[in-house]
Amino acid sequence: MFVYEHDEPLAGLGERITSSFEFYRRLAEFVVRALSEMTSEGHLYRVDLRLRPDGSSGPLVMARRAALTYYETRGSSGSVRCS
């Protein structure tokens, strides 16, 4: 699960990255590719992104507030609190 502080517009990173969500989504994709890459010695890690909130239909990265809200409203333990 990848969580970042908050979503905000970004400038100066090119035309394709216009928000912190897009920046962290691309960073997460890069990290997953690097961890999952097959080498002559095998995989470093196998990353199962279906385990994130809402599974494969959910966003790859979430802002902190959205993640806390998700676990407060849909998590099974109910012990996470927004601050």
Residue pairs with C-beta under 8 A, 6 or more apart in sequence:
1 51
1 52
1 53
1 62
1 67
2 24
2 27
2 28
2 31
2 52
2 60
2 61
2 62
3 61
3 62
3 63
3 64
3 67
4 20
4 21
4 24
4 61
4 62
4 63
4 64
5 20
5 63
5 64
6 20
6 63
6 64
6 65
7 19
7 20
7 21
7 63
8 19
8 20
9 18
9 19
10 17
10 18
10 19
10 20
10 22
10 23
13 23
16 22
17 23
17 26
21 59
21 61
21 63
24 61
25 59
25 60
25 61
28 60
28 61
29 60
32 47
32 49
34 44
35 43
35 44
35 45
35 47
36 43
36 44
36 45
36 46
36 47
37 43
37 44
49 56
49 60
50 56
52 58
52 60
53 62
53 67
53 70
53 71
53 74
62 70
65 82
68 80
68 81
68 82
69 82
71 80
72 78
72 80
72 81
72 82
